[in-house]
């Protein structure tokens, strides 16, 4: 984790970045590293869309991944990743009671963004 943190610090200073490395962090690592990786990916519009999809387009019918989805919604919100709106809209409309926290959080973010 320490080495990845140092690599992310170095990438923040560079004009280019290793998209594959950053997306591998977005897929597997803890929230802190995801936050740093997303901040770097925010520089590129295509990477922003891909990151939004990776963070929010998660199959989860039974709500087993609610915690991860809630963390990812917060991450999207903190970074102002408005490209995620297309993925938040379906989450905001999910009517299953076990998805109510996800639904409320998605609606909160969409409301902040006036979507």
C-alpha positions in Angstrom: 0.0 0.0 0.0 2.8 2.4 0.8 4.5 2.0 -2.6 1.2 2.5 -4.4 0.6 5.7 -2.3 4.0 7.0 -3.3 3.4 6.2 -7.0 0.1 8.0 -6.8 1.8 11.0 -5.2 4.3 11.1 -8.1 1.6 10.7 -10.7 -0.2 13.8 -9.4 2.8 15.9 -10.5 3.1 14.3 -14.0 1.1 15.5 -17.0 0.5 12.0 -18.2 -0.5 8.9 -16.1 -0.8 5.1 -16.4 -4.5 4.6 -16.8 -4.2 0.8 -16.4 -2.5 1.2 -13.1 -5.0 3.7 -11.8 -8.0 1.5 -12.8 -6.4 -1.5 -11.1 -6.4 0.5 -7.9 -10.0 1.6 -8.5 -11.0 -2.0 -8.9 -9.3 -3.6 -5.9 -7.9 -1.1 -3.3 -9.3 0.7 -0.3 -11.2 3.9 -0.3 -8.2 6.1 0.4 -6.2 4.8 -2.6 -9.4 4.9 -4.8 -9.8 8.6 -3.9 -6.2 9.4 -5.0 -6.5 7.4 -8.2 -9.8 9.0 -9.1 -8.4 12.5 -8.5 -5.7 11.8 -11.1 -8.2 10.2 -13.5 -10.4 13.3 -13.3 -8.0 15.0 -15.7 -9.2 13.0 -18.7 -12.9 13.0 -19.8 -12.8 9.4 -21.2 -11.2 8.2 -18.0 -13.8 10.0 -15.9 -16.7 8.2 -17.8 -14.9 4.9 -17.4 -14.3 5.5 -13.7 -18.0 6.4 -13.2 -19.0 3.1 -14.8 -16.5 1.1 -12.8 -17.6 2.6 -9.5 -21.3 2.6 -9.9 -22.3 0.1 -12.6 -22.1 -2.9 -10.2 -24.6 -5.8 -10.5 -26.1 -6.2 -7.0 -29.7 -7.4 -7.0 -29.7 -8.6 -3.4 -27.9 -5.6 -1.8 -24.8 -7.6 -0.9 -22.6 -4.8 -2.2 -24.5 -1.9 -0.7 -21.6 -0.8 1.5 -19.2 -0.6 -1.4 -21.7 1.2 -3.6 -22.4 3.7 -0.9 -18.6 4.3 -0.5 -18.3 4.7 -4.3 -21.3 7.2 -4.4 -19.5 9.2 -1.7 -16.3 9.1 -3.7 -18.1 10.3 -6.8 -19.8 13.1 -4.8 -16.5 14.3 -3.2 -14.8 14.5 -6.5 -17.7 16.1 -8.4 -17.7 13.4 -11.0 -20.9 14.5 -12.7 -20.3 12.0 -15.5 -21.6 9.5 -12.9 -25.2 10.9 -13.1 -26.2 8.4 -15.8 -25.2 5.6 -13.4 -26.7 7.3 -10.3 -30.2 7.7 -11.9 -30.9 3.9 -12.0 -29.6 3.6 -8.4 -32.0 6.4 -7.3 -35.0 4.6 -8.8 -34.3 1.1 -7.3 -37.5 0.3 -5.3 -36.3 -2.7 -3.3 -36.3 -1.9 0.5 -32.8 -3.4 0.9 -31.5 -0.8 -1.4 -33.1 2.2 0.4 -29.8 3.7 1.7 -28.2 3.5 -1.8 -31.4 5.0 -3.3 -31.4 7.9 -0.8 -27.7 8.6 -1.3 -28.0 8.5 -5.1 -30.9 10.9 -4.9 -29.0 13.2 -2.6 -26.1 13.5 -5.0 -28.4 14.0 -8.0 -30.2 16.7 -6.1 -26.9 18.5 -5.3 -26.0 18.4 -9.0 -29.5 19.5 -10.1 -30.0 16.4 -12.2 
